[in-house]
Amino acid sequence: MNGYIDATNLFIGIATGLQKEHFTINSSLDEIVIKTSKDNLAYIDNRRDALKKYGFDLWEEISGRFKCRTEFMNWLRTKGIGESILYSKSEHFPDFLFKVRKQDNNLTSGSLLELKDSKGRSISSFNSTLPTKYKSLNEVDIINGTNLVSRISSALDAEASLSSDYYDFQRRNFYLIRTHKEDGKKLRISIVDGSFFETVPKEHLIYQMFLGILQKHLEKKEIKIPEELLEEFNKSLSYISDQTIISASQNIEKASIRPRLRIMAEVHPEGNPHSNHYPEICERSVNLIIQSSPDNEPIKKSISKNISDVRIFSIKHKRNGEHLVFQLLV
């Protein structure tokens, strides 16, 4: 259950919050996450609104350990954190990062959460990174072109951040998706496991993308090359598989700029749990969608214990096998 504990707790928190009217299904996704998970957050991208709109100070708990603000600010400087970013909006990936836990000297939890809110049924594009099952903090920093996320999270993760594998630790990615956000009858909310989107390993996906670009250029220019040479191109492009390298700034000889690529991604309808391909994800529902596994029994017990009217069933992903759904009708 450890890999899904952050998403499980978020789902239970949303169900409880709706029941107690702490928020509604029309509340901002930021507000929903903050009010359900505020004690378990190591990073909030929009720290400004978290404080001004929702009354949550990301730094309150840790600042309370110091005798005065000056002492706290001096400690932050040792972490590379200036006062100007304490309550700013960074506009980096991800929107939220959960705290890392240590269990038997191993790191657990620490999931990444990205928010996707749209007026229609489709999911808005991923503008800076490919949706995947896992990412490490090192990957996040390279994608963002700055280590701001890891500086803030390591400060708030305190002792857990001292682990030698803290920055390489593979964290689960989850996506909080809402569609038809302005239509109360059609609205759906789902916490979606990254496995729903990563149906092809990202390494394979990246090089196939570049191969497709090459082939379209050859077709446009009406260039025909021998099959053996095309196979060599295919083999060479297969080495282009690391998004962190692609996202990093490149030094080009004699160039006065350092170009970098930002990979955007659009969700295919078969990879959208709110599309017509998955009628079980019905209107006016809140869902947790994770990849099916024999290890899911503890999750079922935990959610059933906390949400009496939860529906539990499976759906067949059109491209990636069986997924388990926990559903609450609202």
Helices and strands as residue ranges (DSSP letters): G 2-4, H 5-19, H 29-37, G 38-40, E 41-44, H 47-52, H 60-63, H 69-78, G 83-85, E 96-98, E 100-103, E 106-109, E 112-117, E 134-135, H 137-144, H 148-157, G 158-162, E 171-179, E 188-193, G 194-196, H 202-220, H 227-237, H 243-247, G 269-271, E 285-291, G 294-296, H 297-306, E 311-317, E 321-329
